[in-house]
Amino acid sequence: MKSYEFTLLKTCPHCGLNLSIAFARCQDRGCRKLRPEFEPHASVVTDRQGPCIWTGRPTDVCLPDGSGLWAPYFLDALRAGWLDNHYRFTDAFRAARSRRAGK
């Protein structure tokens, strides 16, 4: 399955601005609408930018524990079962991270 990095909308359906891959919200100051993919997950989209824990680059997606994730990585983590219904990292995420780190 392709990462959402390759399947997210490229332009805002509300104002037509090109959307940044990192953000769940349109960056046009007059629009600021959520990407359609994020409407069910609006609670993790903030008005402030913070660093993504995996890229270090700015994002507006922030988990309840304060972890930032680029928009497509958040959706990928949900699909992989790495986040629960409360947007907390799961044991499946911790196991995958341990395997990747060789622990």
Phi and psi in degrees as a GROMACS rama.xvg file:
@    title "Ramachandran Plot"
@    xaxis  label "Phi"
@    yaxis  label "Psi"
@TYPE xy
-70.5316  145.351  LYS-2
-63.4873  149.846  SER-3
-61.2708  -17.5084  TYR-4
-55.6676  -29.5369  GLU-5
-101.181  -8.34824  PHE-6
-118.277  -7.15537  THR-7
-63.6433  152.534  LEU-8
-57.3412  143.864  LEU-9
-94.1641  -24.361  LYS-10
-128.359  149.359  THR-11
-68.9285  126.627  CYS-12
-71.6827  -9.65036  PRO-13
-95.8323  -42.0541  HIS-14
-121.186  -13.0719  CYS-15
87.3602  -2.37546  GLY-16
-66.3556  146  LEU-17
-64.5988  132.738  ASN-18
-91.5771  140.268  LEU-19
-78.8754  136.916  SER-20
-60.4558  -27.8665  ILE-21
-76.2849  -21.5943  ALA-22
-112.573  147.327  PHE-23
-88.5183  -15.9221  ALA-24
-116.05  144.062  ARG-25
-59.4842  137.147  CYS-26
-88.208  -1.30676  GLN-27
-69.863  123.316  ASP-28
-59.8777  -27.8636  ARG-29
-84.9089  -10.7943  GLY-30
-108.979  -73.6487  CYS-31
59.1354  20.7253  ARG-32
-75.6081  152.915  LYS-33
-73.4383  147.349  LEU-34
-60.3225  145.104  ARG-35
-54.2258  -34.7402  PRO-36
-64.0544  -19.8331  GLU-37
-101.63  -2.85798  PHE-38
-55.7524  -41.0909  GLU-39
-74.6359  -8.43198  PRO-40
-121.655  27.7457  HIS-41
-57.2499  -26.1717  ALA-42
-66.2365  -17.641  SER-43
-99.0088  0.701174  VAL-44
-97.2423  123.915  VAL-45
-109.237  166.559  THR-46
-85.4417  -13.0797  ASP-47
-104.927  152.807  ARG-48
-98.3506  143.3  GLN-49
-142.148  172.789  GLY-50
-78.6076  142.356  PRO-51
-73.2253  135.294  CYS-52
-68.6642  -18.4829  ILE-53
-101.574  -25.6774  TRP-54
-113.904  -22.6885  THR-55
78.6955  -4.61936  GLY-56
-90.159  156.875  ARG-57
-61.9059  146.987  PRO-58
-152.52  163.1  THR-59
-111.225  10.805  ASP-60
-98.5595  120.115  VAL-61
-133.324  121.64  CYS-62
-73.5806  161.828  LEU-63
-56.4101  -26.9354  PRO-64
-83.1243  1.64204  ASP-65
95.6408  -5.92489  GLY-66
-72.1639  129.532  SER-67
-93.7561  144.396  GLY-68
-136.342  137.606  LEU-69
-55.5976  149.246  TRP-70
-50.8773  -51.7187  ALA-71
-67.8402  -31.4069  PRO-72
-70.0532  -35.0828  TYR-73
-60.4423  -48.2714  PHE-74
-64.9115  -38.9305  LEU-75
-62.3123  -42.7121  ASP-76
-63.7009  -39.3819  ALA-77
-61.5855  -49.1447  LEU-78
-62.5379  -34.6128  ARG-79
-78.3329  -7.07764  ALA-80
80.888  18.388  GLY-81
-84.7853  -11.1024  TRP-82
-125.831  140.99  LEU-83
-89.5299  -172.256  ASP-84
-65.9453  -16.2906  ASN-85
-103.613  11.9645  HIS-86
62.839  37.348  TYR-87
-106.244  146.263  ARG-88
-63.7444  140.205  PHE-89
-98.27  172.304  THR-90
-61.593  -32.4521  ASP-91
-61.9346  -39.621  ALA-92
-65.0387  -47.3817  PHE-93
-61.8003  -37.7421  ARG-94
-66.6898  -43.453  ALA-95
-63.9339  -40.7713  ALA-96
-64.8521  -40.189  ARG-97
-64.4104  -42.2301  SER-98
-61.9515  -42.2711  ARG-99
-66.9246  -36.44  ARG-100
-80.4136  -8.22459  ALA-101
74.4324  26.8039  GLY-102
